[in-house]
Amino acid sequence: MSDCIFCKIVRGEIPCNKIYEDDDLFAFHDIAPQAPVHFMVIPKLHLASLADADVRHAPMLGKLFAKVGELARSQGLTDGFRTIVNTGRVGQQEVYHLHVHIVGGPDRLGPMLAHK
């Protein structure tokens, strides 16, 4: 998709702090980190959200999630991390290109969701 910010990053039209790239995946540091380590892994294929994925996307999704541990360790997250996939409006997805946030650091992360 030509106007998608993540597609522009993949094409090199917008600079980023790239961590990893192969034929299917792209990983880069978040520009507004929410933890000492915060990066994203995205498919190069434009897929708006996880809600749009189907069985045809299984190989790419498997590869994406299989790569996360290796990338997290490469960024110093050897004692754990959190993966977040925001999906749709209610899930507070801001960029409509499937992406997985990986967040962590030396200290324990706070609760996954705020308690009401």
C-alpha positions, 0 to 999 in steps of 0.5 A: 500500500503506497501511503502506509508508513510501514510500507514506506519504511520497508521501501526505504522511503522513511529512515528507521533504526533497522534491526533485521531484514529478510525477504519476508520480514523487517524489524526496527526500533520504535520511534517512541519507545515504551520500555528500554528495549522496544522494537517491532517486527512486521511482514513486508507484505501489507496486511492491515491487521491480525484480524485480516490474516487467514490460513494463507498467511500461516507460513509468514506468521509462523516465520515472524513469531519464530524470529522474535526470540532470536531478535529479542536476544540480539537486543539484550532481552535474555531474561524475557520480554513482552510481545504485543499485537494491537488489532483494530480500533478497540485493540488500539492499533495505530498503524494499519499494517500488522506489527508485533511490538517486542518490549522489555528491559532489565526490570520487570514490566508492569501489568499487561493491562491497567486494572479498573 
